Every structure is written in C-alpha cells, then in structure tokens.
Amino acid sequence: MENSSRKIKVLFRLSFLYHRASLDPIYEVMKDDPRFDIYFSCEDEKERKFSIFTRSLKDKIHEQLRREGLKIAETKSGFDIVITGDTIRDAHLYGKTILAFVNHGTGIKTILYRNLKSQPDTKYIIFVEGPYRKRKIIEEGALLKNEVYVVGYPKLDPIFQGKLNREEIMRKWGLDPEKKTVLYAPTYKPTSIYALKDAIFEYTRDYNLIIKLHPYSWRGKYAPHSQHRIFEKRLKKYPHAVLIPKEEHNILPFIYVADTMITEASSTMFEFLAIGKFGIIYNLPYEKLKHHDGTPILSEDNREFLEGAFVHISRPEELPAAIERALNPTDEMKEKAEEYKRELFYKLDGNASRRIVEKLVELYEEGGHENG
C-alpha cells in the first residue's frame, strides 16, 4: 500500500444531515478498521425564518456529531478520500483527493445529472445502485471525467443485514401492531402534498399512517414552511396518523415497517421496490414540470415509472382502492417488480458498503489522488 505506515485519512462530507442514511453504512464498515482515520463535516444545512432570514446550522450540527464521539474536520484539504452524498460546489478546495460520490437519493429527478454536468472539471468516483443509474449518467451526458462503479444500494444495507427491529419501531411511534401501515413520503418539488393533504388522512383511517416529509419541507429554504404546517394543523383530528419530526432524518425505519407507501417522485419508491414491497405513485403532469431554465425536473415520466408493479393514481379519491391493491399485489405485479429490480439494482445483499470501501482502498493503493 502507498504510504502504508500511516492511516488513510477519510472525510465524510455531509451536505445535509439526512445524507447520513446513505453514508453511515459505509462509516460502519470503516470505523473499526485500523487503516482509517475518519472525520466528519456538515457544511450546507441552513434554516430560513420568516421567509427572510437564513441561518447556518453548521456549528450546531458539528457539536451534535462531537457528542456522538465523531471527529470534526477543521479544514477541507489534506484527506486521502472524501466521501460525499452530493456534488460539492467548492470541490477544488478539497485538493488532491479521491472524491467519492454516493448519491443520497436514487430517484427519478434530473438534479443528479444537472449537478454533475455543472462541474465538468471535477472528477468523482461515483458509486451507484445498479445498471439503470450508470446508463442514465451516460445518456444524460454526465459521465465527463467521472468514473462509475455499480456496487448496490448502501443505504439499504442495514435492512438486508437484519439490523432493524419492527416491534421497537412500531412501539416508539405509537403504531397499532394489529393494523397495516401506510407510509406517505412526498418529495418537496414536485410534490403531491397540496393534492393529498386531506385525502391522505381521510382514506387511511383503517390503517396506521406515517407521514415522513422531505427534510427540505421543514427548513423553509428550498420549500415553504407551509409544507409541514399543512400536516401539523390536521394531525390532531386523526389519531391513526403520526408526523415524523424534522429531527428524524433517516427514513429507513419507516420504509421497513410500512406495508405500502405513497409518493410521487421520491427516491423512496426505489427503496420500497428493493425490499420487495409495493407502493402507490401519484401521477403528476410530467411535461409541465420544468426547472427555471426550461429543462425537465424529472428524468422519467412518473405516470409510467414502475408501471405494472406499483399502483398509479391521478385523483385523491382513488386512494382507497389503490391501497388495497398495493397491499394485495397480483402475480403479474410481482413478476413485473422482479423485472424492474433486475434493471435497477445490483446485489441487494447488505454488502454494498463493503464493496465501496474495498474499491476505495484499491484506488488509494493505486496512488489515486484523483481530484484537483
């Protein structure tokens, strides 16, 4: 190994705390390995108050990480490997390093490809969940200087490793173990929140309802505070429902205990499919969903994505029948789901994080300080 007498200095560079769900499984592989000297940082978490004032939460989060016993990086440069859950705007400040990108959410939005293309001079070592994502990166013209490795879905490793406990999760959130559980996991943009804000409560009275909003729906910076206030206002009338607070960043426990889920464009649909469950997709007008420059927000028409496996609806009143169908999938739905899984995922075996670490060590031993 190059410089084998010293440890490999690694930085887990969190843009936002919720990226930990994707990066922590990699940390779990590394943390007891004597080869690594591991640091953390969280640079971009901000909160907007009164629609005017934006304040950084960096210091608060770093103190939280310190209380967990994690070391905080005092500088950006000097690391052999930087692992990030998002592209980094100031990547050049991290210097000569292996810049590893493990996307925090593998959905159908175009933002991943847009961000990569905005940094043509930065080289990322990109780890993806399956052949679909690698193909899309190439098709979207986002490969550039980057390298892509198909390793599986590290975020889901804890589920496949059997680390989650259903009874504990149900008890923690006051969910009735005798009822089926519906997870509502809308994204912040584009969103079904305004269409389903009443229906999601009314049509799930016979079930447990978990509402897990995107973190941006709480912060007021990229989405209005109205997105969480809508549910806070209604929650008191519906004892079968629980709104997961903003401090709970990891959606894995709720994917794990849910029997079906509802979204429109969240990466949750990928995760639900991967663990063998069937969800509901609320159709949006794909052709009308554009960024400010006129390019599409979604890379796939969500009215057709996972068609034949997941249930698609276009009106709130279709929810009751959709929930029943998703809870009782037909043989045809099961067959189609397996077909999608083969295209979207590689080895759902709980070892994706280990494969990432092995590849990073291999690149390091080859002398790969790639970025810079």
C-alpha positions as CSV (number, residue, x, y, z in Angstrom):
1,M,0.0,0.0,0.0
2,E,1.2,3.5,-0.8
3,N,2.3,5.2,2.5
4,S,1.3,2.0,4.3
5,S,3.0,3.3,7.5
6,R,0.2,5.9,8.0
7,K,-3.6,5.7,8.2
8,I,-5.8,6.5,5.3
9,K,-7.4,9.9,6.2
10,V,-11.1,9.9,5.3
11,L,-13.6,12.7,5.4
12,F,-17.4,12.0,5.4
13,R,-18.5,15.3,3.9
14,L,-22.3,15.7,4.7
15,S,-24.0,18.4,2.8
16,F,-27.1,17.8,5.0
17,L,-27.7,15.6,7.9
18,Y,-30.2,13.4,6.1
19,H,-27.4,12.2,3.9
20,R,-26.2,10.1,6.8
21,A,-28.7,7.4,5.9
22,S,-26.7,6.7,2.8
23,L,-23.2,7.3,4.2
24,D,-23.4,5.8,7.7
25,P,-23.4,2.2,6.5
26,I,-20.0,3.0,4.8
27,Y,-18.8,4.5,8.1
28,E,-19.9,1.4,9.9
29,V,-17.6,-0.7,7.7
30,M,-14.7,1.7,8.2
31,K,-15.0,2.7,11.8
32,D,-13.3,-0.4,13.4
33,D,-10.8,-0.8,10.7
34,P,-7.4,0.4,11.9
35,R,-6.4,1.5,8.4
36,F,-8.7,4.5,8.6
37,D,-8.6,7.9,10.3
38,I,-12.1,9.2,10.0
39,Y,-13.5,12.8,10.2
40,F,-16.9,14.4,9.5
41,S,-18.2,17.7,8.4
42,C,-21.7,19.1,7.6
43,E,-21.4,22.3,5.6
44,D,-24.7,23.2,4.0
45,E,-27.5,22.7,6.5
46,K,-29.5,26.0,6.8
47,E,-32.8,27.1,8.1
48,R,-35.0,30.0,6.9
49,K,-37.1,32.0,9.3
50,F,-40.0,34.4,8.4
51,S,-39.2,33.8,4.7
52,I,-36.3,36.3,5.1
53,F,-33.5,35.3,7.4
54,T,-31.4,32.2,6.7
55,R,-29.0,30.9,9.3
56,S,-26.4,28.2,9.1
57,L,-26.8,25.2,11.3
58,K,-23.2,24.0,10.8
59,D,-21.9,24.7,14.3
60,K,-24.9,23.2,16.0
61,I,-24.6,20.0,13.9
62,H,-20.9,19.7,14.4
63,E,-21.5,19.9,18.2
64,Q,-24.1,17.1,17.8
65,L,-21.6,15.0,15.9
66,R,-18.9,15.6,18.5
67,R,-21.3,14.4,21.2
68,E,-21.6,11.1,19.2
69,G,-17.8,10.8,19.5
70,L,-17.1,11.7,15.9
71,K,-14.1,13.8,14.9
72,I,-14.9,17.1,13.1
73,A,-12.7,18.2,10.2
74,E,-11.1,21.6,10.8
75,T,-10.0,22.0,7.2
76,K,-11.2,20.8,3.8
77,S,-7.9,19.7,2.4
78,G,-5.5,17.0,3.4
79,F,-7.7,14.0,3.1
80,D,-6.9,10.9,1.1
81,I,-10.6,10.1,0.5
82,V,-13.6,12.5,0.7
83,I,-17.0,10.7,0.7
84,T,-20.0,12.8,-0.1
85,G,-23.7,12.3,-0.6
86,D,-24.0,15.1,-3.1
87,T,-21.9,17.0,-5.6
88,I,-19.7,19.7,-4.0
89,R,-19.7,23.2,-5.4
90,D,-16.2,24.1,-4.0
91,A,-14.7,20.7,-4.8
92,H,-11.4,22.3,-5.7
93,L,-10.9,23.3,-2.1
94,Y,-10.6,19.7,-1.0
95,G,-7.4,19.4,-3.0
96,K,-5.7,16.2,-4.3
97,T,-8.1,13.5,-3.1
98,I,-10.3,10.6,-4.1
99,L,-13.7,12.3,-4.3
100,A,-16.3,9.5,-3.8
101,F,-19.9,10.3,-4.5
102,V,-22.6,8.1,-3.1
103,N,-25.9,9.7,-4.0
104,H,-28.2,10.3,-1.1
105,G,-31.4,9.5,-3.0
106,T,-31.6,7.5,-6.2
107,G,-34.8,8.7,-7.6
108,I,-36.1,10.0,-11.0
109,K,-35.2,13.7,-10.7
110,T,-32.7,15.2,-13.1
111,I,-30.8,17.1,-10.4
112,L,-28.0,14.5,-10.1
113,Y,-27.2,14.8,-13.8
114,R,-27.5,18.6,-13.8
115,N,-25.1,18.9,-10.9
116,L,-22.5,16.6,-12.4
117,K,-22.7,18.5,-15.7
118,S,-22.2,21.8,-13.9
119,Q,-18.8,20.6,-12.8
120,P,-17.0,19.3,-15.9
121,D,-13.5,19.8,-14.4
122,T,-14.2,17.8,-11.2
123,K,-13.7,14.0,-11.1
124,Y,-16.0,12.0,-8.9
125,I,-15.7,8.3,-8.2
126,I,-19.5,7.6,-8.4
127,F,-21.0,4.5,-6.7
128,V,-24.4,3.6,-8.0
129,E,-27.1,1.1,-7.1
130,G,-27.5,-0.7,-10.4
131,P,-27.1,-0.7,-14.2
132,Y,-30.0,1.7,-14.7
133,R,-28.2,4.6,-12.9
134,K,-24.9,4.0,-14.7
135,R,-26.8,4.0,-18.1
136,K,-28.7,7.2,-17.2
137,I,-25.5,9.1,-16.2
138,I,-24.0,8.2,-19.6
139,E,-27.2,9.0,-21.5
140,E,-27.6,12.4,-19.8
141,G,-24.1,13.4,-20.7
142,A,-22.9,13.5,-17.1
143,L,-20.1,11.0,-17.2
144,L,-17.4,13.6,-18.2
145,K,-14.2,12.9,-16.2
146,N,-16.1,10.8,-13.7
147,E,-15.8,7.0,-13.1
148,V,-18.9,5.0,-12.2
149,Y,-19.0,1.7,-10.3
150,V,-22.1,-0.4,-9.8
151,V,-22.0,-1.7,-6.2
152,G,-25.6,-1.9,-5.0
153,Y,-27.6,0.2,-2.5
154,P,-25.5,1.0,0.6
155,K,-28.4,2.9,2.2
156,L,-30.4,-0.3,2.5
157,D,-27.6,-2.5,3.9
158,P,-29.0,-2.2,7.5
159,I,-32.3,-3.7,6.3
160,F,-30.7,-6.6,4.4
161,Q,-28.4,-7.2,7.4
162,G,-31.4,-7.6,9.7
163,K,-30.4,-4.6,11.9
164,L,-33.9,-3.1,12.3
165,N,-36.5,-4.3,14.8
166,R,-40.1,-3.9,13.7
167,E,-41.6,-4.2,17.2
168,E,-39.3,-1.5,18.6
169,I,-40.1,0.9,15.7
170,M,-43.9,0.4,16.0
171,R,-43.8,0.9,19.7
172,K,-41.6,4.0,19.5
173,W,-44.1,5.8,17.2
174,G,-47.3,4.5,18.9
175,L,-48.4,2.4,15.9
176,D,-51.1,-0.2,16.2
177,P,-49.4,-3.6,15.6
178,E,-52.8,-5.1,14.6
179,K,-53.2,-2.7,11.6
180,K,-51.4,-2.4,8.3
181,T,-49.2,0.6,7.9
182,V,-49.2,3.2,5.2
183,L,-46.2,5.5,4.6
184,Y,-46.7,8.8,2.9
185,A,-43.3,10.1,1.7
186,P,-43.8,13.0,-0.7
187,T,-40.8,14.9,-2.0
188,Y,-40.8,18.7,-1.8
189,K,-40.6,19.5,-5.5
190,P,-42.5,18.4,-7.5
191,T,-44.9,17.3,-4.8
192,S,-48.3,15.7,-4.1
193,I,-48.7,17.5,-0.8
194,Y,-51.2,20.0,-1.9
195,A,-53.3,17.5,-3.7
196,L,-53.4,14.8,-1.0
197,K,-53.2,16.9,2.2
198,D,-56.8,15.9,3.2
199,A,-57.2,12.7,1.4
200,I,-54.1,11.1,2.9
201,F,-55.8,11.4,6.3
202,E,-59.4,10.5,5.4
203,Y,-58.7,7.5,3.3
204,T,-56.2,5.8,5.7
205,R,-58.4,5.7,8.8
206,D,-58.3,1.9,8.9
207,Y,-54.5,1.9,8.9
208,N,-51.6,3.3,10.7
209,L,-50.4,6.4,8.7
210,I,-46.8,7.5,8.9
211,I,-46.1,10.9,7.3
212,K,-42.4,11.4,6.5
213,L,-41.6,14.6,4.8
214,H,-38.5,15.5,2.8
215,P,-36.1,17.5,5.1
216,Y,-36.4,20.5,2.8
217,S,-40.2,20.6,3.7
218,W,-39.2,21.6,7.2
219,R,-36.4,24.1,6.6
220,G,-38.1,26.8,4.6
221,K,-35.2,27.4,2.3
222,Y,-36.0,25.2,-0.8
223,A,-39.7,24.7,0.0
224,P,-42.1,26.8,2.0
225,H,-42.8,26.1,5.7
226,S,-46.5,25.5,4.6
227,Q,-45.5,22.0,3.6
228,H,-45.1,20.8,7.2
229,R,-47.7,23.2,8.7
230,I,-50.3,21.6,6.5
231,F,-49.9,18.3,8.4
232,E,-49.3,19.8,11.8
233,K,-52.6,21.5,11.5
234,R,-54.6,18.4,10.6
235,L,-52.8,15.9,12.8
236,K,-54.8,16.5,15.9
237,K,-58.0,15.2,14.2
238,Y,-56.5,11.9,13.2
239,P,-55.2,9.6,16.0
240,H,-54.2,7.0,13.4
241,A,-51.6,9.3,12.0
242,V,-48.1,10.3,13.1
243,L,-46.0,13.1,11.5
244,I,-42.3,12.2,11.9
245,P,-40.5,15.3,13.3
246,K,-37.8,17.1,11.4
247,E,-35.1,15.7,13.8
248,E,-35.6,12.2,12.4
249,H,-33.6,12.3,9.2
250,N,-33.5,8.6,8.4
251,I,-36.4,7.2,6.5
252,L,-35.2,3.5,6.7
253,P,-37.2,2.6,9.9
254,F,-40.4,3.8,8.3
255,I,-39.8,2.0,5.0
256,Y,-39.1,-1.1,7.0
257,V,-42.3,-1.2,9.0
258,A,-44.7,0.1,6.2
259,D,-46.8,-2.3,4.3
260,T,-47.4,0.1,1.5
261,M,-46.3,3.7,0.6
262,I,-47.4,6.7,-1.3
263,T,-45.3,9.2,-3.1
264,E,-45.0,11.0,-6.5
265,A,-41.3,11.3,-7.2
266,S,-39.4,10.5,-4.1
267,S,-36.4,8.0,-4.1
268,T,-38.4,6.1,-1.5
269,M,-40.1,4.3,-4.4
270,F,-36.8,2.8,-5.3
271,E,-36.1,1.7,-1.8
272,F,-39.6,0.2,-1.3
273,L,-39.2,-1.8,-4.5
274,A,-35.8,-3.0,-3.5
275,I,-37.1,-4.6,-0.2
276,G,-39.9,-6.4,-2.0
277,K,-42.9,-4.1,-1.2
278,F,-45.5,-2.4,-3.5
279,G,-46.3,1.2,-3.4
280,I,-48.5,3.9,-4.9
281,I,-47.4,6.7,-7.2
282,Y,-49.5,9.8,-7.5
283,N,-49.3,10.9,-11.2
284,L,-48.0,14.4,-12.0
285,P,-48.1,16.3,-15.3
286,Y,-44.6,15.4,-16.4
287,E,-44.4,17.7,-19.4
288,K,-45.3,20.7,-17.2
289,L,-42.6,20.1,-14.6
290,K,-39.7,22.3,-15.5
291,H,-36.7,24.0,-13.9
292,H,-36.3,27.7,-14.4
293,D,-34.2,27.1,-17.5
294,G,-37.0,25.1,-19.1
295,T,-35.4,21.6,-18.6
296,P,-37.4,18.8,-17.1
297,I,-37.4,18.3,-13.3
298,L,-37.9,14.6,-13.7
299,S,-35.8,12.2,-15.9
300,E,-38.7,9.8,-16.2
301,D,-42.5,10.3,-16.6
302,N,-43.7,9.4,-13.2
303,R,-47.1,8.4,-14.7
304,E,-45.3,5.5,-16.3
305,F,-42.4,4.7,-14.0
306,L,-42.7,1.3,-12.3
307,E,-45.9,0.8,-14.2
308,G,-47.3,-2.7,-13.8
309,A,-45.7,-3.2,-10.4
310,F,-46.6,-0.1,-8.4
311,V,-50.2,1.3,-8.5
312,H,-50.7,4.7,-10.2
313,I,-53.4,7.1,-9.4
314,S,-54.4,10.6,-10.7
315,R,-57.1,11.6,-8.2
316,P,-57.2,11.6,-4.4
317,E,-60.4,9.6,-4.4
318,E,-58.6,6.7,-6.0
319,L,-56.5,6.1,-2.8
320,P,-58.7,3.5,-1.1
321,A,-58.7,1.1,-4.0
322,A,-55.0,1.8,-4.6
323,I,-54.0,1.0,-1.1
324,E,-56.0,-2.3,-1.2
325,R,-54.4,-3.3,-4.5
326,A,-50.9,-2.4,-3.3
327,L,-51.4,-4.5,-0.1
328,N,-52.5,-7.4,-2.2
329,P,-50.3,-7.5,-5.3
330,T,-51.2,-9.8,-8.1
331,D,-48.8,-12.4,-9.6
332,E,-48.4,-10.1,-12.6
333,M,-47.4,-7.2,-10.3
334,K,-44.9,-9.4,-8.5
335,E,-43.4,-10.6,-11.8
336,K,-43.1,-7.1,-13.1
337,A,-41.5,-5.9,-9.8
338,E,-38.8,-8.6,-10.2
339,E,-38.1,-7.4,-13.7
340,Y,-37.6,-3.8,-12.5
341,K,-35.4,-4.9,-9.7
342,R,-33.1,-6.7,-12.1
343,E,-32.7,-3.5,-14.1
344,L,-32.4,-1.1,-11.2
345,F,-30.3,-2.9,-8.6
346,Y,-27.2,-4.9,-8.2
347,K,-26.9,-7.5,-5.4
348,L,-29.3,-6.5,-2.8
349,D,-27.3,-8.4,-0.2
350,G,-26.3,-6.0,2.5
351,N,-22.7,-5.7,1.3
352,A,-22.8,-2.6,-0.9
353,S,-21.0,-0.5,1.7
354,R,-18.2,-3.1,1.9
355,R,-17.8,-3.1,-1.8
356,I,-17.5,0.7,-1.8
357,V,-14.8,0.5,0.9
358,E,-12.9,-2.2,-0.9
359,K,-12.9,-0.2,-4.2
360,L,-11.8,3.0,-2.4
361,V,-8.9,1.1,-0.8
362,E,-7.9,-0.3,-4.1
363,L,-7.9,3.2,-5.7
364,Y,-5.9,4.5,-2.8
365,E,-3.3,1.8,-3.2
366,E,-3.0,2.6,-6.9
367,G,-2.0,6.1,-5.8
368,G,-5.2,7.6,-6.9
369,H,-5.5,11.2,-5.6
370,E,-8.0,11.8,-8.4
371,N,-9.5,15.2,-7.8
372,G,-7.6,18.5,-8.0
